[in-house]
Amino acid sequence: MTHAEFSELARCCRSPWYFLTTHVKTQDPRHGARAYPSYDYLRAVIEDAQRRQYLLVPKSRQMMVTWSMVALYLWRALFQRPGDYLFLSRNERCAEELLDRVRFILEHLPPYMRPTFAVDNKSELAFDGLHTRLLSLPATPDGPRMYSPAAVFWDEMAFTPFDQQIWTALQPAIESGGSFVGVSSSGGAHNLFAKLAQSSSTRHPERSGGSPGSDSLPPFTEEEPEPGGFHIHRIHYSQHPERNSAWQARASQGLSVSQWQREQEISFAPIEDLVYSEFDPAVHILTEEFHPRPEWELYRTIDFGYRKPFVLWLQKLPAGEFVAFAEWHGKDATTEAMHAALTRTDILFGLSESAFRWTACDPAGAHAQDSGISPVDYLARQGIKLRYRPSRILPGVERVKAALRDATGRVSLFISPRCQKLILDLHRYRWNAARDEPLKDGDSDHSLDALRYFFVNHDAQDDRIPAGPRIARW
């Protein structure tokens, strides 16, 4: 190692901000490797992560905070305190992706800065001679229990299952002197991150021992509630030097108002009682029945229900709006009866299977029934082109809300007065008071589940969505 290289290592050792802005590369999906940006708001959160033993970062989306914490924890592992550095996220795969970011940074460091690996696998990186490990943990209640970490980084904290149990397991593990950073955009009101971020009375027993980046915990400032308490560091998109009003107009397209409030405005407000409060009969219901045109894109979507199947017919207009123009709902109806009704409705509008691009459906319909054949297989045998993909409920709900009215005020879903059941259900579909998801009442949910399946599968045609829909074939 040359004298200049040794001096550079010493300078990096003294300043994480110098290390990040001089040597760290991040991965941009469009532009590849890019230098870590020297933004003031990022410097502020790095400084807080160094000074605070317990830090929560409620943030707008895509603000480089995850890259910042990954790079900071790597800096600590290379230059500061030996020990275990734990990465947590919403699931095991996401936690492993945090380690992949560490690998990316290491690959782009100067050769003299790169450590040799004692262990290198999908869930652990250990460095020869440094006595440090970076570990990704699954989002399970007992995942962190066996560790006494030097530091814990919990990404997407608001979206992690078993959050309360995980935190209960982490608390005694950190009591030996570790530090904690929890980062997330808002996931609504009913999760641990929201409760901690909003509570001014959150306290923890005073800890003693080490802290990030130094041999002792720095003194708390006046804004700290008390020693050992959580410090809240909010990061809003307005702090980003490249996020102007033009960016806001582009970014809000296709997002519902509530989704924009959570993802960008960092709102923890409880969700309104009505799921689709954007629905306005005067705006969304057409004054006359709609007659589809075969030259424009046609779709169907199905919720198999529990003996209450529902089918919705939609057309995409040239300008990109959608019209729900027909529906069928059954009571104690079999898949065979549903197929017969589907065929009758097609004939009523002068349509056949060849006119439809595909029919979206409930992924649960791929499971075999008592007859030994699944509803998906039965319909595929009848020549119906089916598409389905697993998805979480809330993103699909937000997509429907955005179609009713997005954050820019654009309306892209209209309904024919023929669809009386869908219209009725939009009026009465409500949130579960205890959870951020709709209430399953066994009636109004079927039509709106079908509508959600349509948008989930339609959006999956976009190449930007990594997991495309499954296509049922026979």
N, C-alpha and C positions, 0 to 999 in steps of 0.2 A: 504494500500500500504506500502510495506517495504521500509526501507531506501535505499537498493540497487536498488529497482525498481524506486524510485524517482530519484536517481542519474542517472540511465540509461535514464530516460525520459529527464532529464536536458541535458545529453550529446547529445541525439538525437535532441533536440531543437536547440542546438548550431551548429550542422553540418548535413546538408542533406546528404553529402557523407557517413558519419558514419551510418546514418539511413538506407540508401540504401544498403550498403555493409554488414551491420550487421543483419538487420531484414527483408529486402524485399525478397520475393520469387516471381519468375516469372514462367509462365507456358510454358513448352516446349511441342510441340505436340507429340514428341516421348518419352520423359523422365519424363513428369509430372512436379511437382514442383521442381524448381532449385533455388539455391541461386543467387542473383544478382551478376554479375561478376565484379571484381575490375579491370577493364581495364583502362589504362591511357586515351584513347581517350574518354571514357565515362565520366571520371572525368572532362576532359577539357570542354565537352559540358555542363555538369551540372554547372560548374563554370561560363561559359559564360551566361547560362540562368539566373543565379543569378545576374550577373553584368550588363546585357544588358536589356534595356527596350524594344527594338525591335530587335528580333533575327530571322534570317532565317537560316535553316539547310538543304542545299542540300546534299543528302547522297546516298550512295549505299544501295541496299536493304538488309534487314535482318541484321541490325547492332545494334539492341536493343535500338534504339533511342526512339521509341514510348513507350516502357516500362519505359525508363528513365524519359521521360517527365510526364507520368502518375504518377509514383512514386514521382517525385519532386512536382507535384501539390498536391498530397495527403499530402506530408510532410508540404507544406505550409498551407493547410487547417487544419491540426492537430496542428501544432506548431507555426505558424506565423500569418499572417494577416487574420482577418475575412473578409468575403465577398463572392461573387459569382465567381466560377472558371468554365469557359466555355470550353467545348470540342466540336470541330467541326471536321467533316471528310467528305469523298466523298458522303456519304448519311446518312440517319438517322440511319440505322442499324449499320453501321460502327462506328458512334458516340456513340451509345449505347454500343457497344462492348468495347469502351474505359472505360466506367463506369464498365463494367463487370471485366475489369482488376483491377480497383480500389477495387472492392469487393474481388477479389482473393487475392490481397495483404493484405487487412484487415483480411481476414479469417486466414492468416498465421502469423499475428502479435501475440506477447505474449498477453494473456488476459488483462493484466493491461494497454496495449496500445490501445486497441480497444475502440472506442467511441460507445455510444449508438445512434441509429438512430432516428431522429425526422421524417424523410421521407426516404423511400427506395422503389423506383419504377424504371422502366426501363430507365427513362430519368432524374432522380434526386436522389441524396443522400444528406441529410442534417443531421448534427450532433447536438445532444442535448448539449446545453450550450456553444457551440463554435461559433455560429452565422456564420457558413460557409455552403455553398452549392456547390456541384459539379453537373453540368448540362450538359447533352448532347443535342445538338441542331440539328434540321434537316438542310440540305443544301438548304435553301431557301433564297431568297434575303433579306427578312425582319426578318429572324430568330433571329439575335443578337440585333435588334434595341431597344428592351425594357429594356436592361440590362446596368448597369454600373459596369463592372466586375473588380475584383481584378487582374485577369489574364485570358488570352485566349490561349488555345493550339489548333492549327489548324493542324491536321494530314492529310497526303495525299493531301496537298494543291494543287498540280499541277493537280489533278484528280477530283477536286470538281466543279460541275456545278455552274453557277452564281457567279464565284469567284470575279469578279469585283464588282458586286452589294453587295455581302456579305462584302467585304472589305470596301466599301463605308458606309455600315451600322455600321461596327465595329469602324471605326476611331473616330467618336464623342463619342462612348461608352468608348473607352480607354483613351480619353483625360483627364478624371477626375483623372488619375494617375495610371491606370492599366498597365500591361505589356503584351507582345505578343510574342509567339513562333510559327513560321510556319515551318513545317517539311515535306519533300517530297523527293522521288526520282524524276528524271527528267521525265516529261510528254511531252517532246517536246518543241518547241519554242513558241507555240501560247497559252499561258496561263499567268495569273498574276504572278504566282510563278516564272516562267522563266524570265519574264520581270524585276521583282524586284531583283532576284538573280544575274542577269547579269548587272544591271544598276549601274554604279558607281556614278550616280548623283541623286539617289533616296533620297529624303529628306522629312521630315515631320515637321510641326511647333513644336517648342520646347514645351515639356510637363513639367508640374510640378506636385509634389505630390509624392505618395508612389511608391514603387517598390518591386519586388519580394524579399521576405526574409529579408527585413529591413524596417526601418521607412522612409528612404530617399534613393533617387537614388544614387548609387555609382558613383564616378567620371568616366568619359569616358577616355579610354586610347588613345594613339596617333593613333592607327589603326582605331579608330572610325571616320567616315567621319566628323561628327559634332554632337553636342548634339541633341538627338531626331532622329538620322538617323538609318537605318537598319544596323545591324552588320551581316555579312555573315560568317557562320561557316561550312565549308565543311567537310564531313566525308566520306572518301574513304575506300573501303574494305581492302586496303593495311595496314591500321592502326589496323586492327583486328589481334590479335596475332595468331589466328588459321587459317587465310586465306593465305595459301601458294600457290605455283604454282600448286600443285596437286589439291587443292580445285578449283582453277581457271579453270583447265582443265575439272573437273567434272561439275562445275556450268555453264560453257559456252555451254555444249552439249545441243542441241535442241533449242538454242536461235539464232535468226538472229544477224548479226553483228550490225545492227542499234539498235536492242533491247538491246544487251549487252552494247553498248555505252551509252544508256540512263539509263538503270537500274543499272549498276555497275560502269561505268566510269563517270557518272553524266554529260553527254553531253547534252547541250541545242542547238546543231547545228540544223539548219533547215533540214527537211527531203528532200532527193534528189527528183528531178522531177519525175523520173520513180518509181512507187511503187515497182516493182519487179526488181530492178537493179541487183539482184543476178542471174537473168536468163541469161544463156549463151547457145545459140543453140548448140555449139560444145560439150557441156558437157551434157545438159539435153535432147536433142532430140536423140532418138535411130536411128541407121543407117538403121534399117529394122522395118517393122511393127511387133508389139508384138501380139502373140497369147496366150490367157490366158490358164492356166491349172486349171481344176476344183478342184484339190486337195488343191490348195492354196486359201487363203482368197480372196473373191470377194466382191466388193461394187459398188454401184451407188451413185450419188449425184445429186440433182436437184435444180435449181433456177427457180421458176415459172415465174419470170419476169412479164412484162406487155405486154401480147400477144407475148412475145419473150422468151418462155421457153428454158432452156438449161439442158441437161442431160450429165453427164460424167461417164464413166465406169473406175474403178480402180482395180488393183490387188496388194495385199501385198506379197512381196517375202519373202522367209524363213529368209533372213538376216535382214528383217525389212524395206527395201526400198519399195517404191510404184511406180507403173507404171500406168499412165493414158493411156488407150489403145483404147478407142473409145469415140465418142461424138455425140450428136444430138442437133441441134439448130433449133427452129421453128420461123416462122414469121407469126404474126396474127394467131397463133395456139391455139386451145382449149386444155383443159386438156385431153379430149378424144383423140385428135390427138396425143398428146404427149405420151399417154399410148400405142397407136397403134405403134408409132415409137420405143418406148422402147421395145415392144415385138418383133418387126422385128429385131432390133439390137441384142437382146438376141439370137434369132434363128440363125442369121448370124454366131455367134460364138459357136453355139451348146450349149447354156446355157438356163436355165429356172430359175424361181423365187427361187426354192429350192437351187440353187447353191450360192445365195447371202446371206451374213450374214445380211445385211440390206441396205436400201437406205436412205441417209441423205437428208434433204430438208430444205427449207426456212421456219422458224416458221410462217411467214405471210401466208403461205399456209393453215394454220388451220382455217382461217377466212372464213366464208361462202360468196359465191359470189351471184350474182343476181339470179342464178338458185336455191338458197336455200341450196346448198351443197358446202362444201369447197373442194379445190383440194386434200387436205390430205384425207378427208373422201372418195372422189371418188376413189383415188388410193388404199386406204385401202380396199374398197369394192371389188376391183379387185384382192385382195390377195397380194399386195405389202407391204413388211415389211418396214415401215417408221420410221425414228428416227429424232427428231429435238429438239433443245434447244435454248433458248434465249441467246444471247451473244453480247458483244460490238464489233464493227467492228475492232478496232485496234489490240486487242489480236489475233483475227483470222488471220488478215493480217500478223502479226509477225510470227504466226505458219507456214503459207505458205512460208514466206521468209526463215525461219529456215529449212524447208524441201528442198528448193532450194540450200541453203548453210548455215550451222549454223556457229557459231563463232569459231568453231574448224576447219572449212573447210569441214566438212562432207556433202555430197550430198545424200539426201534420196528420191528425187522425180525425176522420168524420164518420158518422154512423147513420145508416139508413133507418127511417122510422119503422121498417119491417123488423128490426132487431130489438124487440120489446124486452126480452129477458136480459140482454146485455145492458140495455139502458137502465132497467130496474136495478140490476146488480151494481152498476156504477154509483147509484144513489145511496146504496146501503152497505157497501163493503167497508169494514172498519178495521182499525188497528187493534191488535192485542194490547191491552192496557199495560201489561207487565213486560212485553218484549217488543223489539223493533221489527215486527213482522205482522202481516195481516192475520186476522182472526179467521180460523177455519170453522165456518158454521155449517158446512155440509150442503149448502145450497148456492149462495151467491158467489162462492169461491170458484165454481167450476168454469163459468164463462170467462172470468177474469184470469184464471190460470191458463185457459186456452189462448187468450189474447197475449199473455206474457210469453207463452211458448213460441208464438209467432214471431215476436220481435227478437227474442233470444236467438232463434234460428236464422232470421233474416239478417241480423247484424253479424252473425258468424260467417256470412259470405264475404265480409270484408277481410282482406288478407292481413290486416293488422291484428286480428283476433287469433291467437295461436292455436286454440283447440276448436277445430271445425266440427260441424254437426255430423252425426252418424247417419248414413243413408241405409234404410232397410231395403234389402233385396231378397227375392225368393227365386 
